Amino acid sequence: NQFPIQMTGGEFPTRIVTVDPKGRFIVLSRDQDGREYPSLYKQSVDGGPLELLVAGNTKSVQMQFLDETGRFLYYKSNEVQASSYVIYRIDLEQKKVSESRVEIFNRSGIWGVIDYLENGKTLLLYESFGNSKSKFYRYTIATKNLEPLFNGTSGNDHVQFAPSGKEYLVVT
């Protein structure tokens, strides 16, 4: 029963992409100057200045997930090749977050993360072929093992790990 607190301001489109699981901060996506390549920012839940995490500027940057500790943020970007996405991880607890970037997955194609296990040690990836077909894979980061799972039947398929991590929930 109180008035909302304004967190951001200005003319640039801004949206919340996730909230820290421990409730300490939010991650925002902001498109500056109409460039259509939003950057990712971190902001305390108490408000204050935005901390730049990943600059979009001339490339697409899309957050994939924040692990359950709130320490590691995974995102994808097409900075290497305009028609392909590379998946990266940054450590939000490092003093210079931009220097903590680690390349997690790099193969030609339109890739993304749907779900993860064990703080991001195992990923459920998709490879998109337009808006009508996708292929799904299990990817183990430590071994770089990419295991094909199955093909999707439409662009609207929803897939995630079942609680056991050994099965998958699929809505098609």
Secondary structure, 3 states (H helix, E strand, C coil): CCCCCCCCCCCCCEEEEEECCCCCEEEEEECCCCCCCCEEEEEECCCCCCEEEECCCCCCEEEEEECCCCCEEEEEECCCCCCCCEEEEEECCCCCHHHHCEEEEECCCEEEEEEEEHHHCEEEEEEEECCCEEEEEEEECCCCEEEEEEECCCCCCEEEECCCCCCEEEEC
